[in-house]
Amino acid sequence: MLKGFISFREGKIPFVVKNYHMELFTDDNDLLKNFVKEYNLEDNYILEG
């Protein structure tokens, strides 16, 4: 299991990756909606840090 934060625009979105499944969660619905709108169709992600 991998846990961390995604820095996106002016905020951070917590995430958990387990068994190749990524869950995103935050109280800032607008930030999450914008992130998903921009990156939802990606097939591969690179996690750094």
GIDAVEN-V413337 format. One record per pair of residues at least 12 apart in sequence whose ideal C-beta (glycine too) atoms are under 10 Angstrom apart, sorted by the first residue. I is the first residue (numbers start at 1). J is the second residue. If there is no record, write none. Layout:
{{I,J} {I,J}}
This chain:
{{1,16} {1,17} {1,18} {1,19} {2,15} {2,16} {2,17} {2,18} {2,22} {2,47} {3,15} {3,16} {3,17} {3,18} {3,23} {4,16} {4,17} {4,47} {4,48} {4,49} {5,26} {5,49} {6,22} {6,24} {6,26} {6,31} {6,32} {6,35} {6,39} {6,45} {6,47} {6,49} {7,49} {8,24} {8,26} {8,28} {8,31} {8,32} {8,34} {8,35} {8,38} {8,39} {9,30} {9,31} {9,34} {9,35} {9,38} {10,28} {10,31} {11,26} {11,28} {11,30} {11,31} {11,32} {11,34} {11,35} {12,26} {12,28} {12,31} {13,25} {13,26} {13,28} {13,31} {13,32} {13,35} {13,36} {14,26} {14,27} {15,45} {15,47} {17,45} {17,47} {22,45} {22,47} {24,36} {24,39}}
